[in-house]
Amino acid sequence: MTSSKRTILITGCSDGGLGAALALAFHKAGWRVFASARNVAKLKDATAAGIETIQLDTLSSESITAAIATVSSLTGGSLDALLNNAGGGYSMPITDVDIEKGKHLFDLNVWSVIAVTQAFLPLLFKSTHPSGGMIVNNTSCSSLIGGGLPFQVTYSASKAAITSFTEGMRMELKPFGIRVVNLVTGSVKSKFYANAGFEKIPPGSLYHIAADVIEPKMNGEEHSKTGVDTDAWAEDVVAQLNKKNPPHWIFGGKFSTLVRYGSMLPIGTFDFMAKPMVGLDVLEQRLKEAGGAKAVIGKLD
């Protein structure tokens, strides 16, 4: 069944996440929303609101192909907007990063976005909306210089990569009538850190001396409680994307304004703020009490 409403497919819409909030906000604004997730059983919020749901595992080419066929049959072969929201997190000091976990994160946060975008472009090219097709990539403030935090460097690097891809997409696809927007998201209340899982610093790590302080911080214990309201953030995003000429970059969430302008300042300007946020201040104090960094390193040899 086709509809005159503007259509959008959103990835990663599991209950309690940013995708679910975006799906509800777009639906409220009058869009025809296709909310997707790897497990459709986790799309209860969208289903309860009367939103159409689709199974889509962004890491599976077979699932992507099936989702394209489903959307095409529902819309008559077109799509007005694609919002790449699906992604994950991983926190760990760079010295202790599990390389396989890091590669998986890049597959999810970077390469799956490219794969989904490539696959849905034929439908976006056929958009009949006056503004043409649109792609929105939900990146992160941590993708910017001065926005990333220690112990979340793998996640930050993956988001920096997709931010770079997004800028390339923006210019490469513009001649073909596709608008590309970078959604630069700060801290927003969601299940992001809970879904990422609680990572523990290994006993042999240089940072284990302060693990009791660092672990809760790097796993988002504070960020999960202090982010901006999810629904308010989502409604603001939709309002900006509904404009005739949406901005190339949309900033939202806690710290987004600080990171936006702070990225223009000299490197290290905000180190004094970052240290207590992640426990580096405690680490430095404990290293001092233990006889200095060299003494601690010596005990690990």
C-alpha positions as CSV (number, residue, x, y, z in Angstrom):
1,M,0.0,0.0,0.0
2,T,1.5,3.3,-1.0
3,S,1.0,6.6,0.8
4,S,1.4,10.3,0.0
5,K,3.4,10.8,3.3
6,R,7.1,11.4,3.2
7,T,8.8,8.1,3.9
8,I,11.8,7.3,6.0
9,L,13.6,4.1,7.0
10,I,15.4,4.2,10.4
11,T,17.9,1.6,11.4
12,G,18.5,0.5,15.1
13,C,15.0,1.3,16.5
14,S,15.1,-1.1,19.4
15,D,13.0,0.0,22.4
16,G,14.6,2.5,24.7
17,G,17.2,3.7,22.1
18,L,17.7,6.8,20.1
19,G,16.3,5.1,17.0
20,A,13.0,4.3,18.8
21,A,12.7,8.0,19.9
22,L,13.4,9.2,16.3
23,A,10.8,6.8,14.9
24,L,8.2,8.1,17.3
25,A,9.1,11.8,16.6
26,F,9.0,11.4,12.8
27,H,5.7,9.5,13.1
28,K,4.3,12.3,15.2
29,A,5.5,14.8,12.6
30,G,3.5,13.1,9.9
31,W,6.1,11.0,8.2
32,R,5.5,7.4,7.1
33,V,8.1,5.6,9.2
34,F,9.7,2.2,8.7
35,A,11.3,1.4,12.0
36,S,13.9,-1.4,11.7
37,A,16.0,-3.6,14.1
38,R,17.8,-6.8,14.0
39,N,15.2,-8.3,16.4
40,V,11.7,-7.2,15.6
41,A,10.6,-8.4,19.0
42,K,12.4,-5.3,20.4
43,L,10.2,-2.9,18.4
44,K,7.3,-2.8,20.8
45,D,7.4,1.0,21.2
46,A,7.1,1.6,17.5
47,T,4.5,-1.1,17.0
48,A,2.3,0.3,19.8
49,A,2.4,3.7,18.1
50,G,1.2,2.2,14.8
51,I,4.6,2.5,13.1
52,E,5.4,-0.1,10.4
53,T,8.3,-2.3,11.4
54,I,10.9,-4.2,9.4
55,Q,13.6,-6.7,10.3
56,L,17.0,-5.4,9.3
57,D,20.4,-6.7,10.5
58,T,22.8,-4.1,9.1
59,L,25.6,-6.6,9.2
60,S,23.8,-9.1,7.0
61,S,23.7,-8.6,3.3
62,E,20.8,-11.1,3.1
63,S,18.8,-9.1,5.6
64,I,19.6,-5.8,3.8
65,T,18.4,-7.3,0.5
66,A,15.2,-8.5,2.1
67,A,14.5,-5.1,3.7
68,I,15.0,-3.4,0.4
69,A,12.4,-5.7,-1.2
70,T,10.0,-5.0,1.7
71,V,10.3,-1.3,1.6
72,S,10.0,-1.2,-2.2
73,S,6.8,-3.2,-2.1
74,L,5.3,-0.9,0.5
75,T,6.2,2.3,-1.2
76,G,6.0,1.4,-4.9
77,G,9.8,1.4,-5.3
78,S,10.9,4.6,-3.7
79,L,12.2,6.0,-0.4
80,D,12.5,9.7,0.7
81,A,14.9,9.4,3.6
82,L,17.3,6.9,5.2
83,L,18.5,7.5,8.7
84,N,21.5,5.3,9.6
85,N,21.2,5.1,13.4
86,A,22.2,1.5,14.2
87,G,25.5,1.2,16.0
88,G,27.2,0.1,19.1
89,G,29.9,1.0,21.7
90,Y,33.0,-0.4,23.2
91,S,35.1,1.1,26.0
92,M,38.6,0.1,26.9
93,P,42.1,1.7,27.3
94,I,43.9,1.6,23.9
95,T,46.6,-0.6,25.5
96,D,44.0,-3.2,26.3
97,V,41.6,-3.1,23.3
98,D,40.5,-6.5,22.1
99,I,41.3,-6.1,18.4
100,E,38.5,-8.5,17.3
101,K,36.0,-6.5,19.3
102,G,37.4,-3.3,17.7
103,K,37.1,-4.7,14.2
104,H,33.5,-5.8,14.9
105,L,32.7,-2.3,16.2
106,F,34.1,-0.7,13.0
107,D,32.0,-3.2,10.9
108,L,28.9,-2.1,12.8
109,N,29.5,1.6,13.1
110,V,31.2,2.2,9.7
111,W,31.0,-0.5,7.1
112,S,27.4,-1.5,7.8
113,V,26.4,2.2,7.3
114,I,28.1,2.2,3.9
115,A,26.5,-1.1,2.9
116,V,23.0,0.0,3.9
117,T,23.5,3.3,2.1
118,Q,24.7,1.7,-1.1
119,A,21.8,-0.7,-1.0
120,F,19.0,1.8,-0.5
121,L,20.4,4.5,-2.9
122,P,18.3,3.2,-5.9
123,L,15.1,3.8,-3.9
124,L,16.3,7.2,-2.7
125,F,17.0,8.2,-6.3
126,K,13.4,7.6,-7.0
127,S,12.1,9.9,-4.3
128,T,9.3,12.2,-5.5
129,H,9.6,14.7,-2.7
130,P,10.4,18.2,-3.9
131,S,13.7,18.2,-1.9
132,G,14.8,14.8,-3.3
133,G,16.2,11.9,-1.3
134,M,18.0,12.4,2.0
135,I,20.5,10.4,4.0
136,V,21.1,11.1,7.7
137,N,24.0,9.5,9.6
138,N,23.8,9.6,13.3
139,T,27.5,10.0,14.3
140,S,28.6,11.5,17.6
141,C,30.3,14.4,19.3
142,S,33.1,12.0,20.1
143,S,33.9,11.9,16.4
144,L,35.3,15.5,16.6
145,I,38.6,16.7,17.9
146,G,38.1,17.6,21.5
147,G,34.9,15.6,21.7
148,G,36.3,12.1,22.3
149,L,37.1,10.8,25.8
150,P,39.9,8.6,27.0
151,F,39.0,4.9,27.3
152,Q,36.3,5.3,24.6
153,V,38.9,5.8,21.8
154,T,37.8,2.8,19.7
155,Y,34.2,4.1,19.6
156,S,35.4,7.6,18.9
157,A,37.6,6.5,16.1
158,S,34.7,4.6,14.4
159,K,32.5,7.6,14.6
160,A,35.2,9.8,13.3
161,A,35.5,7.5,10.3
162,I,31.8,7.6,9.5
163,T,31.8,11.4,10.0
164,S,34.5,11.5,7.3
165,F,32.5,9.2,5.1
166,T,29.4,11.4,5.6
167,E,31.3,14.5,4.4
168,G,32.4,12.6,1.3
169,M,28.8,11.4,0.7
170,R,27.5,14.9,1.1
171,M,29.5,16.2,-1.8
172,E,29.6,13.1,-4.0
173,L,25.8,12.6,-3.9
174,K,24.7,16.2,-4.2
175,P,24.9,16.2,-8.0
176,F,22.4,13.4,-8.0
177,G,19.9,15.1,-5.9
178,I,20.6,13.4,-2.6
179,R,21.1,15.6,0.6
180,V,23.3,14.1,3.2
181,V,23.2,15.3,6.9
182,N,25.6,14.5,9.7
183,L,23.6,14.1,13.0
184,V,26.3,15.0,15.6
185,T,24.9,13.6,18.8
186,G,26.0,14.4,22.3
187,S,24.9,12.7,25.6
188,V,21.3,11.7,25.4
189,K,19.5,9.4,27.9
190,S,19.2,5.9,26.4
191,K,20.2,2.3,26.7
192,F,23.3,2.8,24.7
193,Y,25.8,2.0,27.4
194,A,23.6,-0.8,28.8
195,N,23.5,-2.4,25.4
196,A,27.3,-2.1,25.0
197,G,27.9,-4.1,28.1
198,F,30.1,-3.4,31.1
199,E,33.8,-3.8,30.2
200,K,36.3,-4.6,32.9
201,I,39.9,-3.5,32.8
202,P,42.2,-6.6,32.8
203,P,44.3,-7.3,35.9
204,G,47.6,-6.8,34.0
205,S,46.6,-3.4,32.6
206,L,48.5,-0.2,33.3
207,Y,45.2,1.3,34.4
208,H,44.2,-1.5,36.8
209,I,45.5,0.5,39.7
210,A,42.5,2.8,39.3
211,A,40.1,0.4,37.8
212,D,37.5,0.8,40.5
213,V,37.1,4.5,39.5
214,I,37.7,4.3,35.8
215,E,35.4,1.3,35.0
216,P,32.1,2.9,36.0
217,K,33.0,6.1,34.2
218,M,34.2,4.6,30.9
219,N,31.1,2.4,30.9
220,G,28.8,5.4,31.0
221,E,27.5,5.2,34.5
222,E,27.2,9.0,34.8
223,H,26.4,9.7,31.1
224,S,23.4,7.4,31.2
225,K,21.9,9.5,33.9
226,T,22.8,13.1,32.9
227,G,22.1,13.2,29.2
228,V,19.3,15.3,27.7
229,D,15.8,14.0,27.5
230,T,15.5,11.5,24.6
231,D,12.1,12.6,23.3
232,A,13.0,16.3,23.3
233,W,16.3,15.6,21.5
234,A,14.4,13.5,18.8
235,E,11.7,16.1,18.3
236,D,14.4,18.8,17.8
237,V,16.2,16.6,15.2
238,V,13.0,16.1,13.3
239,A,12.1,19.8,13.4
240,Q,15.5,20.6,11.8
241,L,15.2,17.9,9.2
242,N,11.8,19.1,8.3
243,K,13.2,22.4,7.2
244,K,13.2,23.2,3.5
245,N,17.0,23.4,3.6
246,P,18.2,21.3,6.6
247,P,21.8,22.1,7.8
248,H,24.6,19.9,6.7
249,W,25.4,19.2,10.4
250,I,22.8,19.0,13.2
251,F,24.2,19.2,16.8
252,G,22.1,17.9,19.7
253,G,22.5,16.4,23.1
254,K,24.5,17.4,26.2
255,F,27.9,18.8,25.5
256,S,27.2,19.2,21.8
257,T,27.5,23.0,21.8
258,L,30.7,22.8,23.9
259,V,32.3,20.3,21.5
260,R,31.1,22.2,18.5
261,Y,33.0,25.3,19.4
262,G,35.7,23.6,21.5
263,S,36.9,21.8,18.4
264,M,38.1,25.1,17.1
265,L,40.4,25.7,20.1
266,P,43.9,24.4,20.6
267,I,44.3,20.7,21.3
268,G,44.3,20.0,25.0
269,T,42.1,23.0,26.0
270,F,39.6,20.8,27.8
271,D,42.0,18.2,29.3
272,F,41.3,19.6,32.7
273,M,37.6,18.8,32.3
274,A,38.1,15.4,30.7
275,K,40.4,14.0,33.4
276,P,37.9,13.9,36.2
277,M,35.2,12.7,33.8
278,V,37.1,9.5,33.1
279,G,39.1,9.0,36.3
280,L,42.5,10.0,34.9
281,D,43.0,12.4,37.9
282,V,42.6,9.5,40.3
283,L,45.0,7.4,38.2
284,E,47.7,10.1,38.3
285,Q,47.3,10.4,42.0
286,R,47.6,6.6,42.6
287,L,50.6,6.4,40.3
288,K,52.3,9.0,42.4
289,E,51.4,7.2,45.6
290,A,52.8,4.0,44.1
291,G,56.2,5.5,43.4
292,G,55.5,6.9,39.9
293,A,54.6,5.5,36.5
294,K,57.9,3.7,36.0
295,A,57.6,1.9,39.3
296,V,54.1,0.6,38.3
297,I,55.3,-0.4,34.8
298,G,58.2,-2.2,36.3
299,K,55.9,-4.4,38.4
300,L,54.0,-5.4,35.3
301,D,57.1,-6.6,33.4
